[in-house]
Amino acid sequence: MVAAAMVVVMPLAAGCAEGKAKARPTASMPTTSPPEPVPLTRDVAERAFRTYVTDEDVARAAGDERLALTWTSDGQSQLTAAEFRKAAYDGDPVRRFVYGEPRLYVPKVKDPSVYPQWFLVSVDRSVLGESKSKRRALMAFILRGPSDDWKLTLATLLQPKAKEPEVSIDKDGYATPLSSDDRSILIRPRDVGGIQATIAAEGGRSVAAKVMKSGAVTTGFYRAARRAKKKAREKDLTLQVVYTATPFPYFGLRTKSGGGLIIYSLFRNTSLAAKDPETPKPEIPEEAEHLLDGTVEGNEVTTTSTLHFAAYDPARAEKGEPQPKAHLIADDGAISKAATPPIKKP
């Protein structure tokens, strides 16, 4: 930023005779023009990705959480902060990553003055020093204004047996974005997260299960919650598990099949509480210890997990044709917040 200098304007008239009024000095601030928008191109996207990879590694190598958070936003900031705190709690270095050659999915921007702008990257990612850790990562980058920097807002990992859908690319190398209420696909992009959350809450008998396949992060979430609740009851504890939408952005791209690749986030909120004041307090879950000080002040432990997903959303079938279901292809996440609130006074 260039500091603006104060310019003093000389009096408009200087009188020699005593008692003659003089013009009062005035001050003005020079105006600065806002930065010109830079059109999003494939070259711009690739530079942004390469810059992120370099800056991320510098921050992780130094164990500098604040610097690492400079290059992330939204849910990815929450997961990055939690990862640094987990490493510090365990006394381990923060993971560093090695990236392969990226595949860029860059939407064609009609008006470069409109923000936010975004693009997706599909790339092989390994943990440095772990030879068998390679996974395919889907990463979403966002630019919220001409004065901002590109930041990683969401990253998720392709499931081991999942196949990444082929994104439709035009002759100039650009992808086709989907609107939030696109009705050419089975589930509107803005509703995909809600459908998954409903199945996680209600299981395979849910109406939502008619349009989304069962799997580890749909009906699997439902079954896992039922088992956890049963174990809690055996200890005279009550467990609540709720999946909710997030305020973070979601992204959709048209695939060659006419369907959509949808990338989005959900929160998983849990509450483990003692039913009776005489019941022993619940223990802090091992996966949340790094976010708490080791004591339970009241009779409840609450956690929030930030979860990132990618789903394939098929095109609507023609009348009389069988309709394929949407299915999840990528997931990642962790507990990003935990608390042990005191007992509420009547």
Secondary structure, DSSP 8 states (H G I E B T S, - for coil): ------EE---S----STT-------EE-------------HHHHHHHHHHHHHHHHHHHHHT-HHHHHHTB-HHHHHHHHHHHHHHHHHT-----EEE---EEE-B--S-TTSS-EEEEEEEEEEETT-TT--EEEEEEEEE-STTS--EEEEEEEE-TT-----B-B-TTS-B-B--TT--SBSS-GGGHHHHHHHHHHH-TTSGGGGTB---TTTHHHHHHHHHHHHHHHHTTEEEEEEEE--SS--EEEEBTTS-EEEEEEEEEEEEEEESSTTS------GGGGGGS-S--SSSEEEEEEEEEEEEEE-B---TTS----BEEEEEEEEEEEEE-------
